[in-house]
């Protein structure tokens, strides 16, 4: 079987405590492997980061999970740049803290990426 490339799933959050738990569960439920998940908070003032910490500490799944918190808040562009620098995957799938991803999201994107040999999907 062909070895699949490592993919990074980057979830960006800022003050999304009402949605972040479901967004993280969507990231954790991905069927694609190998997968690195980066959960990154841009110095939220609500409980977003605490919820991210709780989810990471209780995670026992197969994916490598990394947690980041920017202090102070750096804004969207710097936040994306920081996570891009942290990422080790050949392909980066992004999601916001209020996005709920279906379990096959990454697998389907990688399939298109590899079959069409494109730089972005």
C-alpha positions as a printed Julia matrix, in Angstrom:
121×3 Matrix{Float64}:
   0.0    0.0    0.0
   1.2    3.49  -0.87
   2.46   5.56   2.06
   0.21   8.56   2.59
   1.63  12.03   3.33
   1.39  13.58   6.77
  -1.37  16.19   6.83
  -1.81  19.0    9.35
  -5.34  19.88  10.48
  -5.12  23.43  11.86
  -8.03  24.7   13.95
  -7.94  28.45  14.64
  -9.94  29.82  17.57
 -10.73  33.16  19.17
 -13.56  33.65  21.68
 -15.6   30.69  20.46
 -16.39  28.89  23.71
 -19.93  28.07  22.54
 -18.7   26.17  19.48
 -15.13  25.05  20.12
 -15.92  21.69  21.7
 -17.81  20.47  18.62
 -15.12  21.88  16.34
 -12.42  19.95  18.22
 -14.49  16.76  18.19
 -14.77  17.13  14.42
 -10.99  17.44  14.16
 -10.39  14.46  16.45
 -12.86  12.29  14.5
 -10.92  12.5   11.22
 -10.44   9.11   9.55
  -7.32  10.13   7.62
  -3.9    9.04   8.84
  -1.19  10.18   9.38
  -2.65  13.36  10.8
  -1.23  16.12  12.97
  -3.84  18.34  14.65
  -2.88  21.83  15.8
  -5.43  23.55  18.03
  -4.51  27.22  18.24
  -6.09  29.99  20.27
  -5.38  33.68  19.7
  -5.56  34.78  23.36
  -9.31  34.36  23.84
 -10.86  36.22  26.75
 -13.59  33.61  27.3
 -13.16  29.88  28.11
 -12.07  28.85  24.62
  -8.48  28.02  25.57
  -9.51  26.17  28.74
 -11.89  24.01  26.7
  -9.1   23.29  24.21
  -6.81  22.24  27.07
  -9.47  19.92  28.5
 -10.07  18.3   25.11
  -6.33  17.75  24.52
  -5.8   16.26  27.98
  -8.66  13.8   27.53
  -7.78  12.81  23.93
  -6.68   9.19  23.49
  -7.01   8.82  19.74
  -4.46   8.02  17.05
  -3.58  11.52  15.89
  -0.69  13.68  17.08
  -2.21  16.74  18.79
  -0.48  20.03  19.52
  -1.89  22.98  21.46
  -0.88  26.6   20.96
  -1.93  29.83  22.63
  -0.82  33.23  21.43
  -0.16  35.75  24.2
  -0.92  38.5   23.46
  -3.52  38.35  20.7
  -1.66  38.66  17.4
  -4.53  38.95  14.91
  -5.57  36.66  12.09
  -2.63  36.95   9.69
   0.05  36.49  12.36
  -1.99  33.67  13.9
  -2.16  31.79  10.59
   1.55  32.42   9.98
   2.49  31.05  13.41
   0.49  27.86  12.89
   1.9   27.44   9.39
   5.4   27.58  10.92
   4.4   24.95  13.51
   2.89  22.6   10.92
   4.9   19.61   9.74
   2.39  18.21   7.25
   2.82  18.24   3.47
  -0.72  19.63   3.23
  -2.58  21.89   5.69
  -6.34  21.71   6.18
  -7.72  24.73   8.03
 -10.83  25.2   10.13
 -12.21  27.92  12.36
 -13.29  27.41  15.94
 -16.94  27.38  14.9
 -16.51  24.86  12.04
 -17.74  21.32  12.51
 -15.85  18.91  10.25
 -17.25  15.62   9.01
 -14.96  12.63   9.75
 -13.92  12.19   6.1
 -13.12  15.86   5.43
  -9.33  15.46   5.39
  -9.44  12.14   3.52
 -11.55  13.62   0.73
  -9.36  16.71   0.41
  -6.18  14.61   0.25
  -7.73  12.37  -2.4
  -8.43  15.4   -4.61
  -5.03  16.93  -3.86
  -3.15  13.76  -4.83
  -5.27  12.81  -7.85
  -5.12  16.26  -9.45
  -1.56  17.14  -8.4
  -2.56  20.68  -7.47
  -0.95  23.07  -4.98
  -4.18  23.85  -3.1
  -7.66  22.43  -2.73
